[in-house]
Amino acid sequence: MVRADGSVEKACRHFFQFGIRGIKDVWPFPSQRACKLVGAFVLFEAILQALLPGERVMGPSTPVGNRPLYTRNGIPCFLITLGVYYLLWRERLFNPAMVYDIIGEIYSVLICATYITTTLLYVKGHMAPCSSDWGSSGNVLGDFFWGMELCPRLSSVFDIKVFMNYRLGIMGWAILVISFAIKQYEVQGRVSDSLMVSSLLMLMYIAKFFWMEAAFGCSMDIAHDRAGWFMTYTCVTWIPVVNSSVNLYLVTHPIQLGRRMASTIFLLGMLCIYVVWDCDRQRQLFRNSHGKCQIWGRIPTKIQARHQTERGERKSLLLTAGWFSSQSCVSLHSVPALSCIDPVFK
């Protein structure tokens, strides 16, 4: 994206013209600076997750009947991370603009870290599983990519999947968004309204995510996906890299939307974030009260679903009211999708 000006066509022409050498010319490799930056970030977030206090919340029951405990300290981690990052910049101890300068090397480090981490998780799953929620498919590649353990942990309070997803993926996304805005400010003396709107909406969405952190402990990736390459790559590499790619492009391609257009996009984005937040709130309220609550001022309708686990048949309540009603399904899926409309478009 950086070398080809964000143009897929330009990148393809370069590769067809120069072949393998063209790919090698633009392909970034890990550097010492990038390794130090990523390593410092990982260590800092690990310390925050392990030491900061928070409410202990229980995740959903696993197929073998276990219920993992999580520490809800996402908001303190988020605020401390952003605060420390700002202080490092203000006191000139670290220049966040450097992240943009070596972004390709950082991406390369993240990809390498994905394979190293997955290998360690594979070995741990075979040699030291931490619960009965583990198993082997009998296929090395299957175990490597899908994973061995459902809830790998280093201690009773340090969940590896939560760390990779929340602290590295989502928090890394926020750090990249801020770094790209600072880079444009240093180069051009100001931040364009398009990048400002995009950055604010992303940071607000991330703040919403950490505020509803307990609800995401019941999501598919945390509750059902094992810790293998698919999970590791998605959390460590895909989430921060792809989600922040629009801002990466806007650093050197600023678009002035004007006050009216910027305000309109920002308000629409806020509306979309609110809809997603209210969906999560309704679902969590319904789950925690076992359906004995009110959604939009009414007793919610529900479906009593049955499913089979290793411990036998179980029942689950599915919400069919509020944003999850058949009348609202269009709003639930379409309105939040509007948040994908980014100020990169005039």
C-alpha positions as CSV (number, residue, x, y, z in Angstrom):
1,M,0.0,0.0,0.0
2,V,2.8,2.4,0.9
3,R,5.1,1.6,-2.0
4,A,2.3,1.4,-4.7
5,D,0.4,4.5,-3.5
6,G,-2.5,2.3,-2.4
7,S,-3.1,1.2,-6.0
8,V,-3.6,-2.5,-6.6
9,E,-3.2,-1.9,-10.4
10,K,0.1,-0.1,-9.9
11,A,1.4,-2.9,-7.7
12,C,0.4,-5.6,-10.2
13,R,2.1,-3.7,-13.1
14,H,5.2,-3.5,-11.0
15,F,5.2,-7.3,-10.2
16,F,4.5,-8.2,-13.9
17,Q,7.2,-6.0,-15.1
18,F,10.0,-7.0,-12.7
19,G,8.8,-10.5,-11.6
20,I,10.3,-12.0,-8.5
21,R,12.8,-9.2,-8.2
22,G,10.0,-6.7,-8.2
23,I,8.4,-8.5,-5.2
24,K,11.7,-8.7,-3.4
25,D,12.2,-5.0,-3.9
26,V,9.1,-3.9,-2.1
27,W,8.7,-6.8,0.3
28,P,9.5,-5.6,3.8
29,F,11.6,-7.7,6.2
30,P,11.8,-7.5,10.0
31,S,14.3,-5.0,11.4
32,Q,15.8,-4.5,14.8
33,R,13.9,-1.3,15.3
34,A,10.6,-3.0,14.4
35,C,11.3,-5.9,16.7
36,K,12.1,-3.6,19.6
37,L,8.9,-1.6,19.1
38,V,6.6,-4.6,18.8
39,G,8.4,-6.3,21.7
40,A,8.0,-3.3,24.0
41,F,4.3,-3.0,23.1
42,V,3.7,-6.7,23.8
43,L,5.5,-6.5,27.1
44,F,3.7,-3.4,28.2
45,E,0.3,-4.8,27.4
46,A,1.1,-8.1,29.1
47,I,2.1,-6.2,32.3
48,L,-1.2,-4.2,32.2
49,Q,-3.3,-7.3,31.7
50,A,-1.6,-9.3,34.5
51,L,-1.4,-6.5,37.1
52,L,-4.4,-4.2,36.6
53,P,-7.4,-5.2,38.8
54,G,-10.8,-5.7,37.3
55,E,-14.1,-7.4,37.7
56,R,-14.0,-11.2,37.4
57,V,-16.5,-12.3,34.8
58,M,-17.4,-15.9,33.8
59,G,-17.4,-16.9,30.2
60,P,-19.9,-19.3,28.6
61,S,-19.8,-23.0,29.3
62,T,-17.4,-25.0,27.1
63,P,-18.3,-28.3,25.4
64,V,-16.8,-30.2,28.3
65,G,-18.5,-28.1,31.0
66,N,-15.8,-25.7,32.0
67,R,-16.5,-22.0,32.5
68,P,-13.4,-19.8,32.1
69,L,-12.9,-16.7,34.3
70,Y,-11.7,-13.4,32.7
71,T,-10.5,-10.2,34.3
72,R,-12.5,-7.2,32.9
73,N,-9.8,-4.5,32.9
74,G,-10.0,-3.4,29.2
75,I,-10.9,0.3,29.9
76,P,-8.0,0.9,32.3
77,C,-5.6,-0.8,29.9
78,F,-7.0,1.3,27.0
79,L,-6.7,4.6,28.9
80,I,-3.3,3.9,30.4
81,T,-1.9,2.8,27.0
82,L,-3.1,6.0,25.2
83,G,-2.0,8.1,28.1
84,V,1.5,6.7,28.2
85,Y,1.8,6.9,24.4
86,Y,0.8,10.6,24.5
87,L,3.3,11.3,27.3
88,L,6.1,9.6,25.4
89,W,5.4,11.8,22.5
90,R,5.0,15.0,24.5
91,E,8.2,14.5,26.4
92,R,10.0,13.6,23.2
93,L,11.0,10.2,24.5
94,F,9.5,8.5,21.4
95,N,8.2,9.8,18.1
96,P,5.0,7.9,17.1
97,A,5.6,9.1,13.5
98,M,8.4,6.5,13.3
99,V,5.8,3.8,13.3
100,Y,4.6,5.0,9.9
101,D,8.2,5.2,8.6
102,I,8.9,1.5,9.3
103,I,5.3,0.2,9.0
104,G,6.2,-2.5,6.5
105,E,8.9,-3.8,8.8
106,I,6.4,-3.8,11.7
107,Y,3.9,-5.8,9.6
108,S,6.6,-8.3,8.7
109,V,7.4,-8.7,12.4
110,L,3.8,-9.3,13.2
111,I,3.5,-12.0,10.5
112,C,6.7,-13.8,11.9
113,A,5.3,-13.4,15.4
114,T,2.2,-15.2,14.3
115,Y,4.0,-18.3,13.3
116,I,6.3,-18.3,16.3
117,T,3.4,-17.9,18.7
118,T,1.3,-20.6,16.9
119,T,4.3,-23.0,17.2
120,L,4.6,-22.4,20.9
121,L,0.9,-22.9,21.4
122,Y,1.1,-26.1,19.4
123,V,3.9,-27.4,21.6
124,K,2.1,-26.2,24.8
125,G,-1.1,-28.0,23.7
126,H,0.7,-31.3,23.4
127,M,2.9,-31.0,26.5
128,A,1.1,-28.8,29.0
129,P,-2.6,-28.2,28.3
130,C,-4.1,-26.1,31.1
131,S,-7.7,-27.6,31.1
132,S,-9.7,-30.4,29.7
133,D,-10.8,-28.3,26.7
134,W,-8.1,-29.5,24.4
135,G,-7.5,-32.3,21.9
136,S,-5.7,-33.3,18.8
137,S,-7.3,-34.0,15.4
138,G,-4.5,-36.5,14.6
139,N,-3.3,-34.2,11.8
140,V,-0.3,-32.0,12.4
141,L,-1.4,-29.2,10.0
142,G,-5.0,-29.4,11.4
143,D,-3.7,-29.0,15.0
144,F,-1.3,-26.1,13.9
145,F,-3.9,-24.1,12.0
146,W,-7.0,-24.8,14.1
147,G,-5.3,-25.1,17.5
148,M,-5.0,-27.6,20.4
149,E,-6.5,-25.7,23.3
150,L,-9.7,-23.8,23.6
151,C,-8.6,-21.6,26.6
152,P,-4.8,-21.6,26.8
153,R,-3.5,-19.7,29.9
154,L,-0.2,-18.8,31.5
155,S,-1.9,-18.4,34.9
156,S,-5.3,-18.2,36.4
157,V,-5.6,-14.5,35.4
158,F,-3.7,-14.4,32.1
159,D,-5.7,-15.7,29.2
160,I,-3.7,-16.0,26.0
161,K,-6.6,-15.6,23.6
162,V,-7.9,-12.5,25.4
163,F,-4.4,-11.1,25.3
164,M,-3.9,-11.7,21.6
165,N,-7.4,-10.5,20.6
166,Y,-8.0,-7.6,23.0
167,R,-4.6,-6.3,24.1
168,L,-2.6,-6.9,20.9
169,G,-5.2,-6.8,18.1
170,I,-7.6,-4.1,19.2
171,M,-5.1,-2.1,21.2
172,G,-2.6,-2.3,18.4
173,W,-5.3,-1.0,16.0
174,A,-5.7,2.1,18.3
175,I,-2.0,2.7,18.4
176,L,-1.6,2.6,14.7
177,V,-4.5,5.0,14.2
178,I,-2.9,7.5,16.5
179,S,0.5,7.1,15.0
180,F,-0.7,7.7,11.5
181,A,-2.5,10.9,12.6
182,I,0.7,12.2,14.3
183,K,2.7,11.4,11.1
184,Q,0.4,13.5,9.0
185,Y,0.5,16.3,11.6
186,E,4.3,16.3,11.6
187,V,4.6,16.3,7.8
188,Q,1.8,18.7,6.9
189,G,1.4,20.7,10.1
190,R,-2.2,19.7,10.6
191,V,-4.5,16.7,10.4
192,S,-6.9,16.6,7.5
193,D,-10.6,16.5,8.4
194,S,-10.9,13.1,6.6
195,L,-8.2,11.5,8.7
196,M,-9.5,13.2,11.9
197,V,-13.1,11.9,11.3
198,S,-11.8,8.4,10.5
199,S,-9.5,8.3,13.6
200,L,-12.1,9.6,16.0
201,L,-14.7,7.1,14.8
202,M,-12.2,4.2,15.1
203,L,-11.1,5.2,18.6
204,M,-14.7,5.6,19.7
205,Y,-15.5,2.1,18.3
206,I,-12.5,0.7,20.1
207,A,-13.5,2.4,23.4
208,K,-17.0,0.9,22.9
209,F,-15.4,-2.5,22.5
210,F,-13.5,-2.3,25.7
211,W,-16.5,-1.0,27.6
212,M,-18.4,-4.0,26.5
213,E,-15.5,-6.4,27.0
214,A,-17.4,-8.8,29.2
215,A,-19.9,-9.4,26.4
216,F,-17.2,-10.3,23.9
217,G,-16.1,-13.1,26.2
218,C,-19.2,-14.9,24.8
219,S,-18.4,-14.3,21.2
220,M,-17.7,-17.1,18.8
221,D,-13.9,-16.5,18.5
222,I,-13.4,-16.5,22.3
223,A,-15.9,-19.1,23.2
224,H,-15.6,-21.7,20.4
225,D,-12.4,-21.1,18.3
226,R,-9.3,-22.8,19.5
227,A,-6.0,-21.0,19.7
228,G,-4.3,-21.9,16.5
229,W,-2.8,-20.1,13.5
230,F,-6.3,-18.9,12.3
231,M,-6.9,-17.2,15.7
232,T,-3.4,-15.9,16.1
233,Y,-3.1,-14.4,12.6
234,T,-6.5,-12.8,12.8
235,C,-5.8,-11.2,16.2
236,V,-2.1,-10.3,15.9
237,T,-1.9,-9.3,12.3
238,W,-5.2,-9.0,10.5
239,I,-7.2,-6.8,13.0
240,P,-4.6,-4.0,13.5
241,V,-3.2,-4.0,10.0
242,V,-6.4,-4.2,7.9
243,N,-8.6,-2.1,10.1
244,S,-6.1,0.8,10.2
245,S,-5.2,0.6,6.5
246,V,-7.6,3.4,5.5
247,N,-5.8,5.8,7.8
248,L,-2.4,4.6,6.5
249,Y,-3.6,5.6,3.0
250,L,-4.9,9.0,4.2
251,V,-1.6,10.0,5.7
252,T,-0.2,10.8,2.2
253,H,-3.5,11.2,0.4
254,P,-5.4,13.7,2.6
255,I,-8.9,14.7,1.5
256,Q,-10.5,17.9,2.6
257,L,-14.2,17.1,3.1
258,G,-15.3,20.4,4.4
259,R,-17.1,21.1,7.7
260,R,-20.5,20.0,6.5
261,M,-19.5,16.7,4.9
262,A,-17.1,15.9,7.7
263,S,-19.8,16.5,10.4
264,T,-22.3,14.4,8.5
265,I,-20.0,11.5,8.2
266,F,-19.0,11.8,11.8
267,L,-22.6,11.9,13.0
268,L,-23.6,8.9,10.8
269,G,-20.5,7.0,12.1
270,M,-21.6,7.8,15.7
271,L,-25.1,6.5,15.0
272,C,-23.7,3.3,13.6
273,I,-21.5,2.8,16.7
274,Y,-24.4,3.4,18.9
275,V,-26.5,0.8,17.1
276,V,-23.7,-1.8,17.5
277,W,-23.3,-0.8,21.2
278,D,-27.1,-1.2,21.8
279,C,-27.1,-4.5,20.1
280,D,-24.4,-5.7,22.4
281,R,-26.1,-4.2,25.5
282,Q,-29.4,-5.9,24.7
283,R,-27.8,-9.2,24.1
284,Q,-25.8,-9.0,27.4
285,L,-28.8,-7.9,29.4
286,F,-30.9,-10.7,28.0
287,R,-28.2,-13.3,28.7
288,N,-27.4,-12.1,32.2
289,S,-31.1,-12.0,33.2
290,H,-31.9,-15.3,31.5
291,G,-34.6,-13.5,29.5
292,K,-36.3,-11.9,32.5
293,C,-35.9,-8.3,31.4
294,Q,-37.4,-5.7,29.2
295,I,-36.2,-4.8,25.7
296,W,-37.6,-1.6,24.3
297,G,-40.1,-1.4,27.1
298,R,-41.5,-4.9,26.5
299,I,-40.9,-8.4,27.8
300,P,-38.6,-9.9,25.0
301,T,-39.6,-12.8,22.8
302,K,-37.2,-15.6,22.6
303,I,-36.4,-19.0,21.2
304,Q,-35.4,-21.9,23.4
305,A,-32.7,-23.7,21.3
306,R,-31.3,-27.1,22.1
307,H,-27.8,-28.2,21.2
308,Q,-25.6,-31.2,21.9
309,T,-22.3,-31.1,23.7
310,E,-19.9,-33.7,25.0
311,R,-21.8,-33.6,28.3
312,G,-25.2,-34.2,26.6
313,E,-28.1,-31.9,25.5
314,R,-28.2,-28.3,26.6
315,K,-30.6,-25.4,26.2
316,S,-29.9,-21.9,25.2
317,L,-32.1,-18.8,25.0
318,L,-31.9,-16.8,21.8
319,L,-33.2,-13.2,21.8
320,T,-35.8,-12.4,19.1
321,A,-36.7,-8.9,20.2
322,G,-35.3,-5.4,20.0
323,W,-32.5,-5.2,17.4
324,F,-32.7,-9.0,17.0
325,S,-36.3,-9.1,16.0
326,S,-37.3,-10.1,12.4
327,Q,-38.5,-6.5,11.8
328,S,-35.2,-5.1,12.9
329,C,-32.9,-7.5,11.2
330,V,-32.3,-5.2,8.3
331,S,-31.3,-2.4,10.7
332,L,-29.1,-4.7,12.7
333,H,-27.1,-5.8,9.7
334,S,-27.3,-2.8,7.3
335,V,-27.1,0.3,9.5
336,P,-23.8,-0.7,11.3
337,A,-22.4,-1.6,7.9
338,L,-22.7,2.1,7.0
339,S,-19.7,2.6,9.4
340,C,-17.6,1.1,6.6
341,I,-18.4,4.3,4.5
342,D,-15.1,6.1,5.2
343,P,-14.2,9.7,4.5
344,V,-11.8,8.4,1.9
345,F,-14.8,8.8,-0.5
346,K,-15.8,12.2,-1.4
